[in-house]
Amino acid sequence: MNYFPDEVIDHVFDFVTSNRDRNVISLVCKSWYRIERLSRQRVFIGNCYAISPERLIARFPGVRSLTLKGKPHFADFNLVPPDWGGFVYPWIDALARSKVNLEELRLKRMVVTDDGLELISRSFVNFKSLVLVSCEGFTTDGLAAIAANCRFLRELDLQENEVEDHRGQWLNCFPDSCTSLVSLNFACLKGDINLAALERLVARSPYLKSLRLSRAVPLDTLQKILVRAPQLVDLGVGSFVHDPDSETYNKLVTAIEKCKSMRSLSGFLEVSAYCLPAIYPICSGLTSLNLSYAPGIPGSELTKLIRHCRKLQRLWILDCIGDKGLGVVASSCKELQELRVFPSDPYGVGNAAVTEEGLVAISRGCPKLNSLLYFCQQMTNAALKIVAQNCPNFIRFRLCILEPTKPDSSTNQPLDEGFGAIVQSCKGVRRLSLSGLLTDQVFNYIGTFAEQLEMLSIAFAGDNDKGMLYVLNGCKKIRKLEIRDCPFGNIALLTDVGKYETMRSLWMSSCDITLGGCKTLAKKMPRLNVEIINENNEMEDCIDDEQKVERMYLYRTLVGPRKDAPEHVWTL
Amino acid sequence: RTRRGDLNTDLRLGLSIVSPDAQKDNWIGPSVSKQREQRQDWPPIKSLLRTTLAVAGKADTNVHNVHNNDNSDRRRTSLFVKVYMEGVPIGRKLDLLTLHNYDDLISTLAHMFTTSITCPNGDRADHAKSLHVLTYEDREGDWMMVGDVPWEMFMTTVKRLKITRADRC
């Protein structure tokens, strides 16, 4: 099979960067498997319990960058008890013991401890990049260890984590010799920041391209930082409140005007609308704008701002922009590819919400749209059909009507036809989230047309088991299926048990599956972990097979049941 | 049909559902169901965003009310701050959301405390000899003279008010 020496093949493999391609390459023959595994540097593990750290290291001893994901997606919405699992310490420990030359660690929905962070900082001499998304379990003490010990740190990116603030001086812990920072994001931190230390750090970081500040960083510090770092490409603003007639504000305006490389803006965690005009000069260059954490900006100001952002490709915003505001987006942002509209008033029925009108306007004005997350007051089949026709390129389509099981607001019919139109028109759709009143018919459409679908999220939908079976039978590429509050039971669960080994995971909560059904599944499929997740105050003496299961999470694994599950999580 | 789990029970109550099959029929709506206020799992947004919006809803509403003239539906009904007058140990509470500008504020307080108060903005020749001036504590903990910044900005940063004697300022 090999006409070339190993070194040549190895060199060729260097050009193959996508993990999917590399996985395929390693299946060709034994020697390609061997060459590939020794040369692999970036490893992605979508479920930390599918494999063990020891086996990872055995296969890929040269791993430099590791991505790990822990808790199931619905953990974001408080559906998973906090101590369920997803601990990263054993991974760090194993990598440290095996003297792996780890340079980058990217974690999502995992439990990270200060001990773990400290171990990273002491074990991996060349450690360069730490990215934590939706993680928890650590404090600013752990960050201090990273800052102090990682001599070549380039990236510290904390996205939406729950971090306990110990009022330490973690920013002070970056030594004076640390000048390698390229990306620093601490927007999610809640405590005070040593502003002088921050200014000094920025001043000695000439390569800094991305900086996202927390709410504790006031406008005058921002001004000083921008003077030092006009080369910034990505900025997250902390506090943006000041007297617009002051000298500080004028200095800020001047500093911002010099930031000619700015392409991405976010934050505004605390904001006064009067200060917003200061950023107008850089709006024309922006490709990404995230104002989803800025409820302090009223809809009218959002609209004014967006008119200046004609090159926007990604926009994350709150629904206080309104349908009219989305109309302005549609006419101003012709390059828009990704739009996310979040609910500014999650529990109310205020005027702030958007409707199908806004979405239709966007679809008419933004032909390049391929990714959508839209929280809205109401939707109609007619609108979805128009959207499907205008935007056939959707890769991700997530619609959340705030009121569950709400029908088409003009016809009172289920929204089956509308979503059906989407999957029929958007042949490349990979991720879909449904909402509103839906019958089994929508799943028939999905099973028939959504050939590229990889992830599907369903809530309060369907009539009976047929719905779920349409999806399991029809969607050949489905990897993640998450279902809550749907009338799917054991028949749907057990009809095609082999299917689950072709998927990463299945989540079902508040459905009609029983303990007996789950036990049957677990028995038939030893290479699946079938977990029953209870709240930790729900221990019952009598465990009845007929009892409906509140939460079930199953996933394929090569390493059997995990040993770190808490008492109230049973692996069958 | 037994159901375990508080989350699920809350949802059913919130939906006012009596039987599992009626899941589609009996959704009454958020204005009726108080249970919905406590929901942590719907709508599906991240916890960090949820808490950010909850905090914002308590503090910054008046900015919305000023700019969105068509929005008569207030999300929050009050923004009470404490008001003290120098020399008077017992304070009062005032709902700033009932006021629209500094003039409103001054006249309401003057009435509440039966005195005359000076405010730096505007020409108030007739108040030049007022007994008191109005100050406020801002988010940074500093005591400032009321009236220097735009009303909307004031609303986002005021924590409490103090009516001090004019000869002290």
Interface residues (C-beta under 8 A of the other chain):
Chain A: D76 F77 N78 L79 S134 E160 E162 C188 V241 D243 L269 E270 S272 A273 Y274 S292 Y293 P295 G296 P298 G299 S300 E301 C320 F342 P343 S344 D345 P346 Y347 G348 V349 G350 N351 A352 F375 C400 L402 E403 P404 T405 K406 L437 A459 F460 D485 P487 S509 S510 N534 E535 E538 E540 Q547 K548 E550 R551
Chain B: R1 T2 R3 R4 G5 D6 L7 N8 L11 L15 P20 Q23 K24 W27 G29 P30 S31 R36 E37 R39 Q40 D41 W42 P43 P44 I45 K46 S47 L48 L49 R50 T52 L53 A56 G57 D60 V63 H64 V66 H67 N68 D70 N71 D73 R75 D148 V149 P150 E152 M153 T156 T157
